[in-house]
Amino acid sequence: MDTPLSTIAVVGLGTMGAGIADVLARAGRKVIGIDISDTAAAQAVAALEASTARAVARERITEEERQDVLARFRTYSDLQAAAEADLVIEVVPESYEAKQEVFRALDGIVRPDAILATGTNALSVTRLAADSAHPERVLGLHFFAPVQAMKLVEVVSSVLTDPRAVDTVTRLAQDLGKEPVAVGDRAGFIADGLLFGYLNQAAAMYEAKYASREDIDAAMKLGCGLPMGPLALLDLIGVDTARTVLEAMYAASHDRLHAPAPILKQLSEAGLTGRKAGRGFFTYAAPGSGELVRDALTPLTSAGAGAGRAVSSVGVAGSGTMASGIAEVFAKAGYAVVLAARSQEKADTAKARIATSLARSVTKGRMTAEARDTTLALITPAGSLDAFAEVDLAVEAVAEDLTVKQELFARLDKICKPGAVLATTTSSLPVIACARATTRPQDVVGMHFFNPAPAMKLVEIVRTVLTGDDVHATVREVTARIRKHPVDCGDRAGFIVNALLFPYLNNAIKMVEEHYATLDDIDAAMKLGGGYPMGPFELLDVVGLDVSLAIERVLHREFRDPGLAPAPLLEHLVAAGCLGRKTGRGFREYARR
């Protein structure tokens, strides 16, 4: 089991199997591709020919090297071809029956010292190993698609696995240029264990008609920096595959967050399984295509245009980073901005912060000195909300405390002229509670900017049951004018982004609590396997553990789901004053500035 793996068989030459074969052949291994479908085998060969041809064209390899790679890959239709393999990787469909049939057959074919690896991303490696004549040589080797690009490989061992086998395949993964992470056998492992709960919640959110498929995907891409929205990702993975993974996870965890959303079953049974079928949550140009095409659910871009109120001046209440960032955004777009704080000194300090930000933009060549001066001239700092008397839109960006916000809205109600739109930037509190503090709840709406406001493109527009149609249209028009992307959602805890993001973060903390994986392995898994810009613990420390805990509590209180209860470790760290980067210690320790 600790000998070099020079000959490797790949059983199942679908997209994943073909990708694994490609990477192995390029790394100098002799690859035996096995599939009962001649078509699948031919497509795998064609894919390798095409990828290596591109590599030659880009001068990454020579034509001679390409021919060597192609010569190392041979395809067969019979498992007997695996007899000489040092390692067999099965990548057949996600069912115990299919995989167990392969492992039982391999027991009578391969050498006693050969390692058998399953490419499952959800099924129990232990169960598969126990059904083998030699369970000690069975482990999981979970690659991520596209295999050529994704660096993560989860090496999964059961209680029966020989550690020498784990060491051997770990060295193989490193030789392939991958980042192996050793994990125990539990449904979903690290990356999919966190990813699929999030995808499931997004599907449920769409099914409940809380937000459109376009807005859900845009919110997670623009608000979290993800490479794909959750519904588009479900289509790419396969709706049926996602349902299978979630069924396995729910069977193991009994966590309602893993209970497959009914829409996954409906789409699967209708044959609308995603890109491979040409239709899933979205519609595609053809089966297997990634090109989106318009369908009956595609929104009209002109919807609601011209229905809003005129806005030429904006008031921003607050003196913190978010308030100054929002004021900067409005001023850059040409709006006259009143920046009001609790004192003139605080307001002047906030404007000075904007001046510093604009100066950086000039230094980096993003704007001219003239544009900077014009933008600053549009901002008037004020030491009282009384300066909002004539603004057309008032945006509060004060502390995330409902009592504070309600008092502020009660004052805005008395100060602002009739017809002014009143907006809150809350990220988790009920907008309707702010609206009811006024005598004009129809004029109140949520405009949730993301930090830093000048850089982040997303604005969640939160409409209450009392918000007027013209008010909703107004904030959409204004959001477009300040060059942000608006997404519509209802007035419930977390809106879109936080309602999907924070349960994922909470589940990552639970993994650490259960000693399943380390902080570093979880962060690496989500960055390398999921394409996330930051790992969950990096993000938690940046957001602030106290802020994260407050949002988790709001979500738990709103939805009453036991799976949303804040992880005890998060509660303990906050109680100890370990709040993340701002205190120098959170999940990790940081150098004090």
Order of alpha helices (4+ residues) and beta strands (2+ residues): beta-alpha-beta-alpha-alpha-beta-beta-alpha-beta-alpha-beta-beta-alpha-beta-alpha-alpha-alpha-alpha-alpha-beta-alpha-beta-alpha-alpha-beta-beta-alpha-beta-alpha-beta-beta-alpha-beta-alpha-alpha-alpha-alpha-alpha
